[in-house]
Amino acid sequence: MVTQKYITDLTYRINGACIEVHKILGAGLAEIVYQKALEKEFEIRNIPFKSEFKISVIYKEQNLNCDFKCDFLIEDLIVLEIKSVSQTLDLHKFQVINYMNLLKVPKGILVNFNVKNLYHNGQETFINKYFDQLD
């Protein structure tokens, strides 16, 4: 049974993997480097994930056939969107929130690897109504 506590614990595991990648690689690399490193780190930590997961967009009961992809979908519960930018924008936050709602998952994490301290400045989490409905 999936609970808020389970998702919170999974969030800590995901953040730990991101911190490990950032500790080893540092800031300033292309997003694809962090993507591939996180794939390896999730495998090492036995965190089930889908990478470059395609998202269907349904509009008035029709699939729009967009090539819409989130960076990671973890255990079909958490969207992880990664960036390597000078600063995250509202657009990046909206992207995560939209992915969460389209996929009907309870939590999303936005991580920017292009910071000095990932834990304090490089990640933001989001929850929605699906999280609130869990025990």
N, C-alpha and C positions, 0 to 999 in steps of 0.2 A: 504494500500500500504506500503510495506516494503521499508524503506529508510536507508541511512547510519546513519542518526540521530536516527532513531528508534533502530537500532542495537547498537549504542553507548549508548543510554539510558538503553537498556536492559543489556548491559555489566556492567554499574554502579550498577544496581539492583543485578546482579549475584555476583559482587565483594562485595557488601554490605552484602549479605547472607554469603559469604565465611568468611568475616571479623568477622561477628557475631559468627559463629561457632568457629572460631579460638580464639576469645576473651573468649568464655565460656570454651572451651576444652583445649586450649593451644596447644603446640607442643608435639611431641613424641609418639603419639598414632598410632595404626595401621590404614592403609588407609580405611579399612572397617568401622571404627568408624566415620570417617569424611564423608564417603559416606552416611551412614544412617542418620547422623545429618543434612547433606545438604538436603537430601530428605525431612526431617521434616521442615527445614527452608524454602525451596522453596514452600512447601505447605502453610505454614504460610503467606508467602509473595505473594501468588497467582502467582507464576512463573511456567508456564506449562513446564513439562520436561518428558523425558524418561530416565530411569536409566538402566545401563548395556545394552545399545542399540546395537543389533547385526548389523554388517556392512557386506554387501555382497561385495565380491571381484570378479570382472569379469575380466577374462583373455581370450583374443581372443574369446569373446562372450560366454564364458563358466563360470558359477558360480563355484568358487573353493571350496565352502562349508566349509569355514574356520570358526572357532568359534572366530571371531574377534569382540570385543566389546569395545565401548567407554563408559566412566563412565557416562556421561550425554550428551544428546542432548536436547537443550533448544529451544522451539518453532520452531523446525526444522530449526533453523538459526545459532545456536552457539554450537560448540563442547566444552565441559568442561571436561578436563582430570585432575584428582587429583592425587597427590602423597604425600607420607610421607617419604621422603628420606633426607639424609644428604646434598645432592646437586643435582639439576637437571642436566641432561646430554643432550648433543645434541640429543641422541637417543630419549629422552622424547619429545623434540621439534619436531623432525621429525615425531614422532608418531601422534602428534596433527595435523600437517600439512597434513600428509597422510589421516587421518580421515576426515579432512575438504574437501579434494579433492575427496575422495571416496564418501562422502555424498553430495558433491556439495553445501556446506554451506559457507557463506561468512566470518565467523569469528571463531576463536578458542581461548580458554583460557587454559593455563597450570597453575595450582595452586599447590604449595608445602606447605603443612601444617606444615612441620617440620622446621620452622624458627621462629625467635623471633618476627619479624614485618612482617606480611603477606602483607600489602599494599606496603611496600618499597622493600621487598626482596623475597616475596613468589608467585608473579604472573607475567605472561608474556602473552601478547596477540599477535595474528597473524591474518592477513587478507590476502585475495587472490584475484584473478581476479573476483570472484563473488561479492565481496564487491565493487571493483572498478566500476562494471557495474551498481550499484545502484545510485539513485538520492541522 
